[in-house]
Amino acid sequence: MSSRTDTDYASLARQLHALLDTRDWLTNAAQTSAFLMHALDALNWVGFYLQRQPETLVLGPFQGQPACNPIPFSRGVCGAAARSRTTQRVDDVHAVADHIACDAASRSELVVPIVVADRLWGVLDIDSPEAARFSAADQAGIESLCRVFVEASDLDG
């Protein structure tokens, strides 16, 4: 297995920036999901959940198996990211008491909240079939890719 410490997130950010050539958030969310699914190894689900109802996330553009919908802020790793507005990096999702198992193959998860003008727009959820797939460097890199998505997209509508 190759080391992931050499993932060049600065290069990925430049590629994503070039890919997102419209301000349309829906197109950009779909493109970002597909880009991440193919640019990073050992993933089985990448996608967005949007806050369109109070205290609830609803499924947005994604890559992977059909997903759980809706997700209340009170449950799971995505709910915790939405509630706290802080990135959640979980090495073993089976150790999380209220984990929502959409895909039994998922072992680790990274969820980045997307906040625009002090309002939670949604979260980017990334799952892996490998335990402890996401390092602190991956977290920082993926958070930077989320910033590229936010800067390229009209999310205030």
C-alpha positions as CSV (number, residue, x, y, z in Angstrom):
1,M,0.0,0.0,0.0
2,S,1.4,3.4,-0.9
3,S,1.8,6.1,1.6
4,R,-0.8,8.9,1.5
5,T,1.4,11.4,3.1
6,D,2.5,12.5,-0.3
7,T,-0.9,13.6,-1.5
8,D,-0.4,17.0,-3.1
9,Y,-3.4,18.9,-1.9
10,A,-2.1,22.2,-3.4
11,S,-2.0,20.6,-6.8
12,L,-5.5,19.1,-6.2
13,A,-6.8,22.5,-5.2
14,R,-5.4,24.0,-8.5
15,Q,-7.1,21.2,-10.5
16,L,-10.4,21.7,-8.6
17,H,-10.3,25.4,-9.1
18,A,-9.8,24.9,-12.9
19,L,-12.7,22.4,-13.0
20,L,-15.2,24.6,-11.2
21,D,-15.8,27.0,-14.1
22,T,-19.3,28.0,-13.2
23,R,-20.8,29.8,-10.2
24,D,-23.7,27.3,-10.0
25,W,-23.4,25.5,-6.7
26,L,-25.3,22.3,-7.9
27,T,-22.9,21.8,-10.8
28,N,-19.9,22.6,-8.6
29,A,-21.0,20.2,-5.9
30,A,-21.5,17.4,-8.4
31,Q,-18.1,18.1,-10.0
32,T,-16.4,18.3,-6.6
33,S,-17.8,15.0,-5.4
34,A,-16.7,13.2,-8.6
35,F,-13.3,14.9,-8.5
36,L,-12.6,13.8,-5.0
37,M,-13.9,10.3,-5.5
38,H,-11.4,9.8,-8.4
39,A,-8.5,12.0,-7.1
40,L,-8.2,10.3,-3.6
41,D,-7.7,6.6,-3.0
42,A,-9.5,4.2,-0.7
43,L,-12.9,6.0,-0.7
44,N,-16.3,4.5,-1.0
45,W,-18.5,7.6,-0.7
46,V,-18.1,11.3,-1.3
47,G,-20.9,13.8,-1.2
48,F,-22.7,16.8,0.1
49,Y,-25.6,17.0,2.6
50,L,-27.4,20.3,2.6
51,Q,-29.2,22.2,5.4
52,R,-32.5,23.0,3.8
53,Q,-34.7,22.3,6.8
54,P,-34.1,23.3,10.5
55,E,-31.7,20.9,12.3
56,T,-31.7,18.5,9.4
57,L,-29.3,17.6,6.5
58,V,-30.7,16.4,3.2
59,L,-28.9,14.5,0.5
60,G,-27.2,16.5,-2.2
61,P,-24.8,15.6,-5.1
62,F,-22.7,12.5,-4.3
63,Q,-20.6,9.6,-5.7
64,G,-21.1,6.1,-4.2
65,Q,-23.9,3.8,-3.0
66,P,-27.3,5.2,-2.3
67,A,-27.2,7.2,0.9
68,C,-29.2,7.8,4.1
69,N,-31.6,10.7,4.0
70,P,-32.5,12.9,5.9
71,I,-29.9,13.1,8.7
72,P,-30.9,15.0,11.9
73,F,-28.3,17.2,13.5
74,S,-28.7,15.1,16.6
75,R,-27.3,11.9,15.0
76,G,-24.2,10.5,13.5
77,V,-20.9,12.1,12.4
78,C,-22.6,14.4,9.8
79,G,-25.0,15.6,12.5
80,A,-22.1,16.3,14.8
81,A,-20.3,18.3,12.1
82,A,-23.4,20.3,11.4
83,R,-24.2,20.8,15.1
84,S,-20.7,21.9,16.1
85,R,-19.6,23.5,12.8
86,T,-16.3,21.7,13.2
87,T,-14.7,19.0,11.1
88,Q,-15.2,15.5,12.4
89,R,-12.5,12.9,11.6
90,V,-13.4,9.5,12.8
91,D,-10.9,6.6,12.6
92,D,-13.5,3.9,13.4
93,V,-17.1,4.7,12.7
94,H,-18.2,1.5,14.4
95,A,-17.0,3.0,17.7
96,V,-19.4,6.0,17.3
97,A,-22.5,5.1,19.3
98,D,-25.0,7.0,17.1
99,H,-23.2,6.4,13.8
100,I,-25.6,6.1,10.9
101,A,-24.5,3.2,8.8
102,C,-25.6,3.9,5.2
103,D,-22.9,1.5,3.9
104,A,-21.7,-1.3,6.2
105,A,-18.4,-1.3,4.3
106,S,-17.5,2.2,5.6
107,R,-14.9,2.1,8.4
108,S,-13.7,5.7,8.7
109,E,-15.2,9.1,7.9
110,L,-14.3,12.8,7.5
111,V,-17.0,15.4,7.5
112,V,-16.3,19.1,6.8
113,P,-19.0,21.7,7.6
114,I,-19.5,24.4,5.0
115,V,-20.4,27.7,6.6
116,V,-21.3,30.7,4.5
117,A,-22.0,34.1,6.1
118,D,-22.2,32.5,9.5
119,R,-24.9,30.1,8.2
120,L,-24.4,26.3,7.9
121,W,-24.9,25.6,4.2
122,G,-24.2,21.9,4.5
123,V,-21.4,19.4,5.0
124,L,-19.0,17.4,2.7
125,D,-19.0,13.8,3.8
126,I,-16.3,11.4,2.8
127,D,-16.3,7.7,3.8
128,S,-13.6,5.0,3.4
129,P,-13.6,1.3,3.7
130,E,-10.3,1.5,5.5
131,A,-10.0,2.2,9.3
132,A,-8.1,5.4,10.1
133,R,-8.0,6.4,6.4
134,F,-7.8,10.2,7.1
135,S,-4.8,11.8,8.7
136,A,-4.5,15.4,10.0
137,A,-2.8,16.3,6.7
138,D,-5.8,14.8,4.8
139,Q,-8.2,16.8,7.0
140,A,-6.3,20.1,6.3
141,G,-6.1,19.3,2.6
142,I,-9.7,18.4,2.2
143,E,-10.7,21.5,4.2
144,S,-8.7,23.5,1.7
145,L,-10.5,21.8,-1.2
146,C,-13.8,22.8,0.5
147,R,-12.7,26.4,0.5
148,V,-12.0,26.2,-3.2
149,F,-15.6,24.9,-3.7
150,V,-17.1,27.7,-1.5
151,E,-15.1,30.4,-3.3
152,A,-16.1,29.1,-6.7
153,S,-19.8,28.7,-5.9
154,D,-22.8,30.9,-5.2
155,L,-24.0,29.4,-2.0
156,D,-26.0,32.2,-0.5
157,G,-29.2,31.5,-2.4
